[in-house]
């Protein structure tokens, strides 16, 4: 099965032998799917199935240089060639007959991590974060699943901000600033998040979909634009960073944090993914550290502790921005 993607001008061709994983990859990255399948690719991905005996002959191994990555574990053999365009990434996996779990591993723990490593080399750094903007400034809202990213972003839309992204952004250095680039994808909300917004109550009548360890309701970009007309944009310069965290008992509180603290938080956002494949790539890791450091140097950063009873979180954010002080 074959499809093509266009990531900000970089063409990626993908061939996958697992039908479930193929459909999930197409669904997750549908905003980048390209119909120009005959265009010369910059990257070629192949994810193919091999019998168990192929892997039982080897012990886990890892080797990498700036132009080559080799990884072998109990379930996966990965080789990446970066010496010439098109770059070539070959993934061979053992079919262990647990299709749902294996599909998740291939989509998020193999293809997702390898794609991020590839895009880093092109200067695009994916981050688990929401982002919003208005005419004056852009706000980045990083956090793990359940931290309150989407809820905070939707509250800012009620203050006439525009949504850049609700869960995944790409960071890109442009001139002297760091830009957040969004892409259209379905929003996933828990019942708790929906309770903050009466106009979203219709989602409670829709079926729930399991996202990680939680069940969530899904809202399409078209539905969002119907509720918040003209409140979407594809990119923004980042001026402020807010790290949200929901609390059942504490009052809503905003606290200014140091640049070093903010950098540590950004680097730690993705550290507890469910599916992980060890990808060590000094070239892309160094570039990621540089862009995160520049972002924390130029943007003001805050801790945002959100009370689950508070419906006016956006006011705290706006007050913090206006005052430039701790709350």
C-alpha positions in Angstrom: 0.0 0.0 0.0 1.4 3.4 -1.1 0.7 7.0 -0.4 2.5 10.3 -0.6 2.8 13.3 1.8 4.1 16.8 1.4 5.5 18.3 4.6 6.1 22.0 3.9 7.6 21.3 0.5 9.4 18.1 1.4 7.8 15.1 -0.4 7.6 11.8 1.5 6.7 8.5 -0.2 5.4 5.8 2.1 4.9 2.1 1.5 3.4 0.0 4.3 2.5 -3.8 4.3 0.3 -3.5 7.5 -3.2 -2.4 6.4 -4.3 -1.1 9.8 -1.1 0.9 10.4 -1.4 2.3 6.8 -4.9 3.6 7.4 -4.0 5.1 10.8 -0.9 6.9 9.3 -3.1 8.3 6.5 -5.7 9.4 9.1 -3.2 11.1 11.4 -1.3 12.9 8.7 -4.2 13.5 6.3 -3.5 17.3 6.3 -0.2 16.6 4.5 -1.4 13.9 2.1 -0.5 14.7 -1.5 -2.1 13.7 -4.8 1.2 14.3 -6.7 2.4 10.8 -6.4 4.7 11.1 -9.5 6.7 14.0 -8.0 10.3 13.1 -7.1 10.5 12.3 -3.4 12.9 13.8 -0.8 12.3 10.8 1.5 11.2 7.2 0.9 9.8 5.1 3.8 9.2 1.4 3.5 7.6 -0.6 6.3 7.6 -4.3 5.6 6.8 -7.5 7.4 9.3 -10.3 8.0 9.0 -13.7 9.7 10.0 -14.2 13.3 13.1 -16.4 12.5 14.7 -13.4 10.8 15.0 -11.5 14.1 15.8 -14.5 16.4 19.3 -14.7 14.9 20.5 -11.3 16.3 21.0 -9.5 19.6 19.7 -5.9 20.0 22.2 -3.5 18.3 22.4 0.2 17.6 24.8 2.2 15.4 24.5 5.7 14.0 26.5 8.5 12.2 25.4 11.8 10.7 24.5 9.9 7.4 23.4 6.5 8.6 21.2 4.9 11.4 21.0 1.2 12.1 18.7 -0.2 14.8 17.8 -3.8 15.7 15.6 -5.0 18.6 13.3 -7.9 19.3 10.6 -6.6 16.9 12.1 -4.2 14.5 15.0 -3.7 12.1 15.6 -0.1 11.0 18.1 1.4 8.5 18.2 5.1 7.6 20.3 6.4 4.8 20.9 10.2 4.7 23.9 10.3 2.3 21.9 11.5 -0.7 18.4 12.6 -1.8 16.1 10.9 -1.7 16.8 9.8 1.9 15.8 6.2 2.4 14.3 4.7 5.6 13.6 0.9 5.7 11.7 -0.7 8.5 11.3 -4.4 8.8 9.1 -5.7 11.6 8.2 -9.1 13.1 4.5 -9.9 12.9 3.5 -11.0 16.4 -0.2 -11.4 15.6 -1.4 -8.7 18.0 -2.6 -6.4 15.3 -4.0 -3.5 17.4 -0.9 -3.2 19.6 1.5 -3.7 16.6 -0.3 -1.1 14.5 0.1 1.4 17.4 3.8 0.6 17.6 4.3 1.1 13.9 2.3 4.3 13.7 3.5 6.1 16.8 6.6 4.3 18.0 8.3 3.6 14.7 7.0 5.8 11.8 6.1 8.7 14.0 9.6 8.9 15.7 11.5 8.2 12.5 9.4 10.9 10.7 10.2 13.4 13.4 13.9 12.6 13.1 13.7 13.1 9.4 11.8 16.4 9.6 14.3 17.7 12.3 17.0 17.4 9.6 14.9 19.7 7.4 14.5 22.2 10.3 11.0 21.3 11.5 10.6 20.2 15.1 7.3 18.5 16.1 6.1 19.3 19.7 3.2 18.0 21.7 1.6 21.4 22.1 -1.4 23.6 21.3 -0.9 27.2 20.0 -3.0 30.2 19.5 -2.5 33.8 18.3 -3.9 37.2 17.8 -2.6 40.3 16.1 -0.2 41.1 18.9 1.3 37.8 20.0 1.4 34.1 19.8 1.1 31.6 22.7 2.5 28.1 22.9 0.7 25.6 25.2 2.9 22.5 25.6 2.0 19.5 27.7 1.3 15.8 27.8 -2.1 14.1 27.2 -4.6 15.3 29.7 -2.7 18.4 30.8 -5.3 20.8 29.5 -3.8 22.0 26.2 -7.0 21.8 24.1 -9.2 23.2 26.9 -6.8 26.2 27.4 -6.6 26.8 23.6 -10.4 26.8 23.3 -10.8 29.2 26.2 -8.4 31.6 24.3 -10.6 31.3 21.2 -13.4 32.8 23.3 -11.2 35.8 23.7 -11.0 36.2 19.9 -7.7 34.4 19.5 -7.1 32.2 16.5 -6.3 28.5 16.7 -3.0 27.4 15.2 -3.0 23.9 16.7 -4.7 22.0 19.6 -2.3 19.1 20.1 0.6 19.0 17.6 2.7 21.8 16.2 5.9 22.1 14.2 8.5 24.7 15.4 10.6 26.4 12.7 13.2 29.0 12.9 12.5 31.9 10.6 14.9 34.9 10.5 15.2 36.0 14.2 12.1 34.3 15.6 10.7 30.9 16.2 7.4 30.1 14.4 4.7 27.6 15.4 3.2 25.9 12.3 -0.1 24.1 12.7 -2.0 21.7 10.5 -5.7 20.7 10.3 -6.7 17.7 12.3 -9.6 16.5 14.5 -9.8 17.8 18.0 -10.1 15.3 20.8 -11.9 16.3 24.0 -12.8 14.6 27.3 -16.2 15.1 28.9 -14.5 17.3 31.5 -13.2 19.6 28.7 -16.6 19.7 27.0 -18.2 20.8 30.3 -16.3 24.0 30.1 -18.0 25.0 26.8 -21.8 24.9 26.6 -21.7 25.3 22.8 -19.8 21.9 22.6 -22.5 20.0 24.5 -23.6 18.3 21.3 -20.4 16.3 21.4 -21.7 14.3 24.4 -24.2 12.6 22.1 -21.4 11.3 19.8 -19.6 8.0 20.3 -16.3 8.1 22.3 -13.0 7.0 20.7 -10.1 5.7 22.8 -7.1 7.9 22.7 -4.3 6.4 24.7 -5.7 5.6 28.2 -8.7 7.8 27.9 -11.9 7.9 25.9 -12.6 11.2 24.1 -15.0 12.9 21.8 -13.9 14.0 18.3 -14.6 17.3 16.6 -13.6 18.0 13.0 -11.9 21.2 11.9 -15.1 22.0 9.9 -17.2 21.8 13.1 -14.7 24.0 14.9 -14.8 26.7 12.2 -18.6 26.6 12.3 -18.5 27.5 16.0 -15.6 29.9 15.8 -15.7 31.4 12.3 -12.4 32.9 10.9 -10.6 31.8 14.1 -7.9 29.6 12.6 -4.5 30.3 11.2 -1.5 28.2 10.1 1.4 29.9 11.8 2.4 32.4 14.5 5.5 33.8 16.1 5.8 32.6 19.7 6.0 35.3 22.4 4.6 33.4 25.4 4.7 29.8 26.7 2.2 28.5 29.2 2.6 25.0 30.7 -0.9 23.9 31.8 -1.8 21.4 34.5 -5.3 20.5 35.7 -6.0 20.3 39.5 -9.1 19.2 41.2 -8.4 21.1 44.4 -6.1 24.0 43.8 -7.1 27.5 42.7 -6.1 28.7 39.3 -2.6 30.1 39.5 0.0 31.5 37.1 3.7 31.6 38.0 6.5 33.0 35.9 9.3 30.4 35.5 12.9 30.7 34.4 14.3 30.2 30.9 16.2 27.1 32.1 13.1 25.6 33.7 11.1 26.2 30.6 13.8 24.5 28.4 13.7 21.5 30.7 9.9 21.3 30.4 10.0 21.4 26.6 12.6 18.7 26.4 10.5 16.6 28.8 7.1 16.9 27.1 7.6 13.8 25.0 9.5 11.7 27.5 6.6 9.4 28.5 5.2 8.2 25.2 3.4 4.9 25.2 5.3 3.5 22.2 9.1 4.2 22.0 11.8 3.3 19.7 15.4 4.4 20.6 16.4 7.0 18.1 19.8 8.6 18.8 20.7 11.2 16.2 23.2 13.8 17.4 22.6 16.0 14.4 18.9 16.4 14.9 19.2 16.4 18.8 21.6 19.3 18.6 19.4 21.3 16.3 16.4 20.6 18.5 18.2 21.8 21.6 19.3 25.0 19.7 15.7 25.9 18.6 14.2 25.1 22.0 16.9 27.2 23.7 16.3 30.2 21.4 12.5 29.9 21.9 12.9 30.0 25.7 15.4 32.9 25.4 12.9 35.0 23.5 9.5 34.0 24.9 8.3 34.5 28.5 7.3 31.3 30.2 4.7 30.5 32.9 3.3 27.6 34.9 -0.5 27.5 34.6 -2.2 25.5 37.3 -5.9 25.2 36.3 -8.8 24.6 38.7 -11.3 22.2 37.2 -14.0 24.5 38.5 -12.6 27.7 36.9 -14.2 28.9 33.7 -12.1 32.1 33.4 -8.6 30.7 32.8 -8.2 32.9 29.8 -8.5 36.0 32.0 -5.5 34.9 34.1 -3.4 34.4 31.0 -4.4 37.8 29.6 -3.7 39.5 33.0 -0.3 37.8 33.2 0.6 39.0 29.8 -0.5 42.5 30.5 1.2 42.7 33.8 4.4 40.7 32.9 4.4 39.5 36.6 3.7 36.4 38.6 0.3 35.4 39.8 
